Amino acid sequence: RKSLPAKMADKTVCIGPPRSMQSYLQVDTLISAALGAGAGAIHPGYGFLAERPEFPEACEKQGLVFIGPTAEQIRMMGDKIQARRMARELGIPVIPGSKGIGTLAEAGEAAEQLGYPVLIKAAAGGGGRGMKLVPKADDLKPGFTEAAGEARAAFGDDRIYVEHLIPNARHIEVQILGDHLGNVVHFFERDCSVQRRY
């Protein structure tokens, strides 16, 4: 209630309790809130439902403009494991990493093959959620358990993968906005290195 976006908004709507599974990940609740507020469009922010194709599909069904990628684009890029595979197929360099892993043993094999330190990362993740640093083999089990649990809680999806850690790297993104008329602009760099210790 006291955040800057809430203070700047013409109207705010409570969408549920603080736990994301009971609020920010509830498509029907968000659609109802938008319709009840008389909104014509929804900008999903970053993470949560911004990376779930069901959300733009629900917006379209209700006549709301979804300010973000299409459901098809989200399906292609919202799953980090699939996005990595697609990037490799297109010849784009990617950090060495595993395919999806489902067990601690698979995580251990991947980490040994990649070499420590590694990151265990959520396939449906974003903003550093569901991501755990594993400096050595002794840290693998708690990192695996915490990453999967946090991914499940934040995204409703506990799939994870392992990626080699590049120490002292900077994570820089360029924010791009395009419309259905073919106009595209960029909003310069965003230093994601400052997010959540990574």
C-alpha positions as CSV (number, residue, x, y, z in Angstrom):
1,R,0.0,0.0,0.0
2,K,2.9,2.3,0.8
3,S,5.0,1.5,-2.3
4,L,5.7,4.2,-4.9
5,P,3.7,2.5,-7.6
6,A,0.7,2.3,-5.4
7,K,1.0,5.9,-4.4
8,M,1.3,7.0,-8.0
9,A,-1.6,4.9,-9.2
10,D,-5.1,6.3,-9.7
11,K,-6.5,3.2,-8.1
12,T,-5.2,0.2,-6.3
13,V,-6.8,-3.2,-5.9
14,C,-5.9,-5.9,-3.4
15,I,-5.4,-9.2,-5.2
16,G,-5.0,-11.4,-2.2
17,P,-2.5,-12.5,0.5
18,P,1.2,-11.8,0.2
19,R,2.0,-15.4,-0.9
20,S,2.4,-15.4,-4.7
21,M,0.5,-18.7,-5.1
22,Q,-2.5,-17.0,-3.6
23,S,-2.3,-13.7,-5.4
24,Y,0.2,-12.8,-8.2
25,L,-0.1,-16.3,-9.8
26,Q,-3.9,-16.4,-9.8
27,V,-4.9,-15.6,-13.4
28,D,-8.7,-15.3,-12.7
29,T,-8.1,-13.0,-9.7
30,L,-5.9,-10.6,-11.8
31,I,-8.4,-10.6,-14.7
32,S,-11.3,-9.9,-12.3
33,A,-9.3,-7.1,-10.7
34,A,-8.5,-5.5,-14.0
35,L,-12.1,-5.7,-15.2
36,G,-13.4,-4.4,-11.9
37,A,-11.1,-1.5,-12.1
38,G,-12.3,-0.7,-15.7
39,A,-8.8,-1.3,-17.1
40,G,-8.4,-1.8,-20.9
41,A,-4.9,-3.2,-20.7
42,I,-2.6,-5.1,-18.3
43,H,1.2,-4.7,-18.0
44,P,2.3,-7.9,-16.2
45,G,5.5,-6.5,-14.7
46,Y,8.4,-8.9,-14.6
47,G,8.3,-12.6,-13.5
48,F,5.2,-14.2,-12.0
49,L,2.5,-14.3,-14.8
50,A,4.6,-12.2,-17.2
51,E,6.2,-15.5,-18.3
52,R,3.1,-17.7,-18.3
53,P,1.3,-18.0,-21.7
54,E,-2.1,-18.6,-19.9
55,F,-2.2,-15.0,-18.8
56,P,-2.1,-13.2,-22.2
57,E,-4.6,-15.9,-23.5
58,A,-7.0,-15.0,-20.6
59,C,-6.5,-11.3,-21.3
60,E,-7.4,-11.8,-24.9
61,K,-10.6,-13.8,-24.0
62,Q,-11.7,-10.9,-21.8
63,G,-11.0,-8.2,-24.3
64,L,-8.0,-6.9,-22.4
65,V,-4.8,-5.8,-24.1
66,F,-1.8,-7.7,-22.8
67,I,1.2,-5.3,-22.8
68,G,3.9,-7.9,-23.4
69,P,4.9,-10.8,-25.6
70,T,2.4,-13.1,-27.2
71,A,1.4,-16.4,-25.6
72,E,3.4,-18.1,-28.4
73,Q,6.5,-16.1,-27.7
74,I,6.2,-16.7,-24.0
75,R,6.0,-20.5,-24.6
76,M,9.2,-20.3,-26.7
77,M,11.2,-18.2,-24.3
78,G,9.5,-18.4,-20.8
79,D,10.9,-21.9,-20.2
80,K,14.6,-21.3,-19.6
81,I,15.5,-24.9,-20.6
82,Q,13.7,-24.6,-23.9
83,A,15.1,-21.1,-24.5
84,R,18.7,-22.3,-24.0
85,R,18.1,-25.2,-26.4
86,M,16.6,-22.8,-29.0
87,A,19.5,-20.3,-28.6
88,R,22.0,-23.1,-29.2
89,E,20.1,-24.3,-32.3
90,L,20.3,-20.7,-33.6
91,G,24.1,-20.6,-33.0
92,I,23.8,-18.1,-30.1
93,P,26.4,-18.7,-27.4
94,V,25.1,-19.9,-24.1
95,I,26.7,-20.5,-20.7
96,P,27.4,-24.2,-20.3
97,G,24.6,-25.9,-18.5
98,S,22.4,-29.0,-18.2
99,K,19.1,-30.0,-19.6
100,G,16.3,-30.2,-17.1
101,I,17.1,-32.2,-14.0
102,G,14.7,-34.0,-11.7
103,T,16.8,-35.6,-9.0
104,L,19.7,-34.8,-6.7
105,A,21.8,-37.5,-8.5
106,E,21.2,-35.8,-11.9
107,A,22.1,-32.4,-10.4
108,G,25.3,-34.0,-9.0
109,E,26.3,-35.5,-12.4
110,A,25.6,-32.2,-14.2
111,A,27.6,-30.2,-11.6
112,E,30.6,-32.6,-11.8
113,Q,30.5,-32.4,-15.6
114,L,30.3,-28.6,-15.7
115,G,32.7,-28.1,-12.8
116,Y,32.0,-26.2,-9.6
117,P,30.9,-23.5,-8.8
118,V,27.5,-23.9,-10.4
119,L,24.1,-22.3,-10.1
120,I,20.9,-24.3,-9.7
121,K,18.2,-22.4,-11.5
122,A,14.5,-22.5,-12.0
123,A,13.3,-23.4,-15.5
124,A,10.4,-21.0,-15.1
125,G,12.3,-18.5,-13.0
126,G,13.1,-14.8,-13.2
127,G,14.5,-12.1,-11.0
128,G,16.9,-14.4,-9.2
129,R,14.0,-16.5,-7.7
130,G,14.6,-20.3,-7.6
131,M,18.4,-19.7,-8.1
132,K,21.0,-21.1,-5.7
133,L,24.8,-20.8,-5.8
134,V,26.5,-24.1,-5.2
135,P,30.3,-23.5,-4.7
136,K,31.2,-27.1,-4.0
137,A,29.7,-30.6,-4.0
138,D,29.0,-30.5,-0.2
139,D,26.5,-27.6,-0.9
140,L,24.6,-29.4,-3.7
141,K,21.9,-31.1,-1.6
142,P,20.7,-28.0,0.2
143,G,21.0,-25.9,-2.9
144,F,19.0,-28.4,-4.9
145,T,16.2,-28.6,-2.3
146,E,16.0,-24.8,-1.8
147,A,16.0,-24.0,-5.5
148,A,13.2,-26.5,-6.3
149,G,11.2,-25.3,-3.3
150,E,11.6,-21.7,-4.1
151,A,10.7,-22.3,-7.7
152,R,7.6,-24.1,-6.7
153,A,6.5,-21.4,-4.3
154,A,7.3,-18.5,-6.7
155,F,6.3,-19.9,-10.0
156,G,4.2,-23.0,-9.3
157,D,6.8,-25.0,-11.3
158,D,9.7,-26.8,-9.6
159,R,11.6,-27.8,-12.7
160,I,15.3,-26.8,-12.4
161,Y,18.6,-27.1,-14.3
162,V,22.3,-26.6,-13.5
163,E,24.5,-23.9,-15.1
164,H,28.2,-23.2,-14.7
165,L,28.8,-20.1,-12.7
166,I,30.9,-17.4,-14.3
167,P,32.4,-15.5,-11.3
168,N,32.4,-11.7,-11.3
169,A,30.3,-11.6,-14.4
170,R,27.8,-8.8,-15.0
171,H,24.2,-9.6,-16.1
172,I,23.1,-6.9,-18.4
173,E,19.7,-6.8,-20.3
174,V,18.4,-4.5,-22.9
175,Q,14.7,-3.8,-22.5
176,I,12.9,-3.8,-25.9
177,L,9.3,-2.8,-26.6
178,G,7.5,-3.4,-29.9
179,D,3.9,-3.0,-30.9
180,H,1.6,-4.9,-33.3
181,L,2.3,-2.2,-36.0
182,G,6.0,-3.2,-36.2
183,N,7.4,-0.2,-34.2
184,V,10.3,-1.2,-31.9
185,V,12.2,0.8,-29.4
186,H,14.7,-0.1,-26.7
187,F,15.1,1.3,-23.2
188,F,18.9,1.1,-22.8
189,E,20.6,-1.3,-20.4
190,R,19.3,-2.7,-17.2
191,D,21.9,-4.0,-14.8
192,C,20.4,-7.2,-13.4
193,S,23.6,-7.9,-11.5
194,V,22.2,-6.0,-8.5
195,Q,19.2,-8.3,-8.2
196,R,19.2,-10.8,-5.3
197,R,23.0,-11.2,-4.7
198,Y,23.7,-12.4,-8.3
